[in-house]
Amino acid sequence: MNKHIFIAAIITISLAVTGCTEEPEKKTASQPLQPIDVAEVLVKPVQNWHVYTSRLESPEEVALMPRVSGVIDRIAFKEGDNVKQGDLLFQLDNRPFAAVVASLEAQILSANAALDQAKSEAKRAIRLTERNAISTEQAQARTSTLHQREAQLAALQAQLTSAQLDLEFTAIRSPINGVISRANITRGNNVLAGQSILTSIVSNHEMYAYFDIDERTWNNSFADVTAASKQQVVMQKIGQQAFTHEGYINFIDNRINASTGTLRVRAIFEGQHSEVNDQLRAGSFARIKLAANAITKQIIIPERAIGTDLKNRFVLTVGENNVLEYKLIEVGERYGKLRAITSGLNKGDIIAVNGPARVGPGMPINPTTVTIDTTDIAFTLSSMDDVSLIAKH
């Protein structure tokens, strides 16, 4: 009996083990491939861009001071307004100066009368000398008196001219066209000639921007540039996203600064932009961008196609069987939303234009071919048909 129970147990265990080793049939459905936008890289002739910082300076700036001392009688301008050369700005009390002019004019009348008398006596002395009616000494004394009267008149006329200038200088006028600041000294205050600063005026028709280019960059990219060639530059003011102001280089210093190894360059800009009505102000911080003269062909891809791996930049290219591959690259200049690639890619390469956001190397994909958009992107100076194109850099 026990023998039969033992055999039954063995059979039961064997059946249980067999059941565990059998796998149920499963039907595995194939996963769909990830759809990814891909594009062939572009090859474009481009110019490298160099960016420098600067502060705008006015070509003409005046700290207005009086030429004569006196009391301010009237202020004839509105603070912050545009003024033109010759506009009356301050009027000093001119009565003391007018009195000096009137006094000198009276003295000149008297001096003219004395001169007429001296001339008459000198002529009479000549006639009397010819008849030996007076001595030679007397005749010479009358001639000397005539010369003294002439000198006195000339001195008085010079004093009158100076007094008339002083009277004219009581009307303080703008020496330049520009924007005037506030009045530092108000009506009723006394001002000193050549010492009291009444206000300041800066011209705003044009603005200068000085910046320094290192010697190596200058020799590599701008060796043939002169002030006469009017090398084109664009400018961005602080707080702006676009380089909306267009100008050109109009001054290049005559030597390299031995201490810094840089060359001082000046660009000039129109003070009022015709399209955006964006006034430039002296002292404004600005970023200056200019293109190198050398034009080279480089690979161009969208900025968003570039991934970062620690210190490396890379893109995902489409290889055999639509499998993504990892490619290290070196980037160059940025052109709008596009970027130049200096190494790592070749003409004809196909890249994932949206980068490694949803995919990675070794992943098979379902590619959708798109075209890299270069609308309104200027790669060289010759392609800048409008300043608005430059703004997107």
C-alpha positions in Angstrom: 0.0 0.0 0.0 2.8 2.4 0.9 4.5 1.6 -2.3 1.4 2.7 -4.3 1.2 5.9 -2.4 4.9 6.7 -3.1 4.5 6.1 -6.8 1.4 8.4 -7.0 3.3 11.2 -5.2 6.2 10.9 -7.7 3.8 11.2 -10.6 2.0 14.2 -9.0 5.3 16.1 -8.6 6.4 15.3 -12.1 3.2 16.7 -13.5 3.6 19.8 -11.5 7.1 20.4 -12.7 6.1 19.9 -16.3 3.3 22.4 -15.9 5.7 25.0 -14.6 8.1 24.7 -17.4 5.5 25.2 -20.2 5.1 28.9 -21.3 1.8 30.2 -22.6 1.9 31.4 -26.2 2.2 35.2 -26.4 1.8 37.4 -29.4 4.2 40.4 -29.2 3.0 43.4 -31.3 5.9 45.4 -33.0 6.3 48.9 -31.6 5.8 51.9 -34.1 9.0 53.9 -34.9 9.3 57.5 -33.6 8.5 60.1 -36.3 11.3 62.7 -36.4 11.9 65.7 -38.6 15.2 65.5 -40.5 16.9 67.7 -42.9 20.0 67.9 -45.0 22.6 70.3 -43.7 23.1 73.6 -45.7 26.4 74.9 -47.1 26.4 78.7 -47.2 29.0 81.4 -47.9 29.3 83.2 -44.6 31.2 86.0 -42.8 32.3 85.8 -39.2 30.9 88.4 -36.9 32.8 90.2 -34.2 31.0 91.9 -31.3 32.4 94.8 -29.2 31.0 97.0 -26.4 31.1 100.8 -26.4 29.5 104.0 -25.0 28.0 106.5 -27.4 29.6 109.9 -27.6 28.4 113.0 -29.2 30.7 114.6 -31.9 30.0 118.0 -30.3 29.3 118.6 -26.6 29.3 122.0 -24.9 29.4 123.0 -21.2 27.9 126.4 -21.7 29.6 129.2 -19.7 29.1 133.0 -20.0 31.8 135.2 -21.6 31.0 138.1 -19.3 30.0 138.3 -15.6 26.6 139.5 -14.7 23.1 138.7 -13.3 20.8 136.3 -15.2 17.8 138.3 -16.3 15.9 135.7 -18.3 16.1 132.0 -19.3 14.8 131.7 -22.9 14.7 127.9 -23.4 12.7 124.9 -22.3 14.8 122.3 -20.5 15.4 119.1 -22.6 14.4 120.7 -25.9 16.2 120.6 -29.2 18.0 123.9 -29.9 19.6 125.3 -33.0 22.9 127.2 -33.3 22.2 130.9 -32.5 19.1 130.4 -30.4 18.9 132.7 -27.4 19.3 130.6 -24.2 20.1 133.1 -21.3 19.9 136.9 -21.2 22.0 138.7 -18.6 21.2 142.2 -17.3 22.7 144.3 -20.1 22.2 147.8 -18.7 25.7 148.2 -17.2 27.3 147.1 -20.5 25.0 149.4 -22.5 26.1 152.3 -20.2 29.8 151.6 -20.9 29.1 151.5 -24.7 27.3 154.9 -24.5 30.1 156.4 -22.4 32.8 155.3 -24.9 30.7 156.5 -27.9 30.6 160.0 -26.2 34.4 159.9 -25.6 34.9 159.0 -29.3 32.9 162.0 -30.3 35.1 164.2 -28.2 38.2 162.5 -29.5 37.1 163.1 -33.1 36.6 166.8 -32.4 40.1 167.0 -30.8 41.5 165.1 -33.7 39.9 167.5 -36.2 41.4 170.5 -34.4 44.9 168.8 -34.2 44.7 168.2 -38.0 43.8 171.8 -38.7 46.6 173.1 -36.5 49.2 170.7 -38.1 48.2 171.9 -41.6 48.5 175.6 -40.5 51.9 174.9 -38.9 53.1 173.6 -42.3 52.1 176.8 -44.0 53.6 179.0 -41.3 56.8 177.1 -41.5 57.1 177.7 -45.2 56.9 181.5 -44.4 59.2 181.2 -41.4 56.4 182.5 -39.2 56.9 179.8 -36.5 59.8 177.8 -35.5 60.4 174.2 -36.5 60.0 173.1 -32.9 56.5 174.5 -32.7 55.5 172.9 -36.0 56.8 169.5 -34.8 54.9 169.9 -31.5 51.6 170.4 -33.4 52.4 167.3 -35.6 53.1 165.3 -32.4 49.8 166.5 -30.9 48.0 165.2 -34.1 49.5 161.8 -33.7 48.5 161.7 -30.0 44.9 162.5 -30.9 44.9 159.8 -33.6 46.2 157.2 -31.1 43.7 158.3 -28.4 40.8 157.9 -30.9 42.1 154.4 -32.0 42.3 153.3 -28.3 38.8 154.5 -27.7 37.5 152.8 -30.8 39.1 149.5 -29.6 37.5 149.9 -26.2 34.2 150.5 -27.8 34.5 147.4 -29.9 35.3 145.4 -26.7 32.4 147.0 -24.9 30.0 146.2 -27.8 31.2 142.6 -27.7 30.5 142.5 -23.9 27.1 143.9 -24.5 26.5 141.3 -27.3 27.7 138.5 -24.9 25.0 139.3 -22.4 22.7 137.4 -24.8 24.0 133.9 -24.4 23.2 131.8 -27.5 23.6 128.2 -28.5 26.9 127.5 -30.2 25.7 124.2 -31.8 22.6 122.3 -32.8 21.6 119.7 -30.2 19.6 118.8 -27.1 19.9 121.1 -24.1 20.0 120.0 -20.5 18.5 121.7 -17.5 19.4 125.2 -16.3 22.1 124.8 -13.6 21.8 128.5 -12.5 18.4 130.2 -12.5 17.2 133.8 -13.0 18.5 136.4 -10.5 21.8 134.7 -9.8 25.2 136.2 -10.6 27.4 134.3 -12.9 31.2 134.6 -13.5 32.7 134.8 -17.0 34.4 131.5 -18.0 33.6 129.8 -14.6 29.9 129.3 -14.1 28.4 126.4 -16.1 24.9 127.4 -17.1 23.9 124.2 -18.8 25.1 121.6 -21.3 24.3 120.9 -24.9 25.0 117.7 -26.9 24.5 117.4 -30.7 22.3 114.5 -31.6 22.3 114.3 -35.3 25.2 111.8 -35.2 26.7 109.6 -32.6 30.2 108.1 -32.2 31.0 104.7 -30.8 34.7 104.0 -30.0 35.8 100.4 -29.5 39.1 98.4 -29.4 39.9 95.5 -31.8 42.7 93.2 -30.8 45.7 93.2 -33.1 45.3 89.6 -34.2 41.7 90.0 -35.2 42.4 93.2 -37.0 45.3 91.6 -39.0 43.3 88.5 -39.8 39.9 90.0 -40.7 40.3 93.8 -41.3 43.8 94.4 -42.6 42.6 96.1 -45.8 40.0 98.3 -44.0 40.5 102.1 -44.1 38.3 105.0 -42.9 37.6 105.7 -46.6 36.1 102.2 -47.2 33.3 102.9 -44.6 33.2 99.4 -43.2 29.6 98.6 -42.3 28.7 98.0 -38.6 25.4 97.5 -36.8 24.6 98.5 -33.2 22.3 97.2 -30.4 21.4 99.4 -27.4 21.1 97.9 -23.9 17.6 96.6 -23.3 17.0 95.9 -27.0 17.0 92.5 -28.7 17.8 93.7 -32.2 20.8 95.4 -33.9 18.6 98.1 -35.4 21.1 100.9 -36.0 23.3 100.8 -39.0 26.6 102.8 -39.3 30.1 102.6 -40.6 33.7 103.0 -39.5 35.0 106.5 -40.1 38.1 106.6 -38.0 41.0 104.2 -37.4 43.8 105.2 -35.0 47.3 105.6 -36.3 48.9 103.1 -33.9 48.4 99.9 -31.9 48.2 100.4 -28.2 51.4 98.7 -27.0 49.9 98.2 -23.5 46.7 96.4 -24.6 47.6 95.1 -28.0 44.4 96.7 -29.4 43.6 99.3 -32.1 41.1 102.1 -31.4 38.3 102.3 -34.0 35.3 104.6 -34.3 32.0 104.0 -35.9 29.4 106.7 -36.7 25.6 106.4 -36.5 22.8 108.6 -37.5 21.2 110.0 -34.3 17.6 109.4 -35.4 16.6 106.1 -37.0 14.3 106.8 -39.9 12.1 103.6 -39.4 11.9 103.0 -35.7 12.2 106.6 -34.5 14.7 105.4 -31.9 16.8 108.4 -30.7 20.4 107.8 -29.7 21.7 109.5 -26.6 25.3 110.3 -25.6 26.5 108.0 -22.9 24.3 105.0 -23.9 25.8 101.5 -23.6 26.0 99.8 -27.0 27.1 96.5 -28.6 28.8 96.9 -31.9 28.8 94.1 -34.4 30.9 94.0 -37.6 31.5 91.3 -40.2 35.0 90.1 -41.3 35.8 90.8 -44.9 36.7 87.2 -45.7 33.9 85.0 -46.9 34.0 81.2 -46.4 31.6 78.3 -47.0 30.5 76.6 -43.9 27.9 74.0 -42.8 24.7 75.6 -41.5 22.2 73.8 -39.2 19.4 75.0 -36.8 20.6 75.9 -33.3 18.0 73.6 -31.8 19.6 70.6 -33.5 22.6 70.9 -31.3 22.9 69.0 -28.0 25.3 69.4 -25.2 27.1 66.5 -23.5 29.2 67.8 -20.6 31.7 70.0 -22.4 30.9 68.7 -25.9 28.5 69.8 -28.6 26.9 67.1 -30.7 24.2 66.4 -33.3 22.3 63.3 -34.2 22.7 62.2 -37.8 20.6 59.7 -39.7 22.7 56.6 -40.6 21.9 53.3 -42.3 18.4 51.8 -41.7 17.3 55.2 -40.3 19.3 54.7 -37.1 20.5 57.9 -35.3 24.2 58.3 -34.8 26.1 60.6 -32.4 28.4 63.2 -34.0 30.7 65.5 -32.1 30.9 69.0 -33.7 32.5 72.4 -33.2 30.3 75.4 -33.6 31.0 78.8 -35.2 29.0 82.0 -35.6 25.3 82.3 -35.0 23.0 83.6 -37.7 19.6 84.2 -36.4 18.3 80.7 -35.3 21.0 79.0 -37.3 24.5 78.1 -36.4 27.7 77.6 -38.5 29.5 74.3 -37.9 33.3 74.4 -38.3 34.0 70.7 -37.9 32.2 67.4 -37.5 29.7 67.5 -40.3 30.0 67.3 -44.1 27.9 68.3 -47.1 25.0 65.8 -47.6 24.7 64.8 -43.9 21.2 64.3 -42.7 20.5 65.5 -39.1 17.6 65.4 -36.6 16.6 69.1 -36.7 14.9 69.1 -33.3 18.0 67.7 -31.5 18.1 65.0 -28.9 15.0 66.1 -27.0 13.0 62.9 -27.7 15.5 60.6 -29.3 19.0 59.4 -28.7 21.9 57.7 -30.6 21.2 54.1 -31.7 17.5 54.7 -32.0 15.7 53.7 -35.2 13.3 56.4 -36.4 10.6 57.2 -39.0 12.2 60.3 -40.7 10.1 63.1 -42.0 12.2 65.3 -44.4 11.9 69.1 -43.9 13.8 72.1 -45.2 16.0 74.4 -43.1 14.4 77.8 -43.2 16.8 80.6 -44.1 14.2 83.3 -44.6 15.3 86.8 -43.4 18.8 85.5 -42.4 21.8 87.5 -43.6 25.0 85.4 -43.8 27.1 88.1 -45.5 27.1 91.9 -45.8 26.0 91.6 -49.4 22.9 89.7 -48.3 21.8 92.5 -46.0 19.0 94.1 -48.1 17.4 95.7 -45.0 18.4 96.5 -41.5 15.6 94.3 -40.3 17.6 91.3 -41.5 20.5 92.3 -39.4 18.2 92.6 -36.3 17.7 88.9 -36.3 21.4 88.2 -35.7 
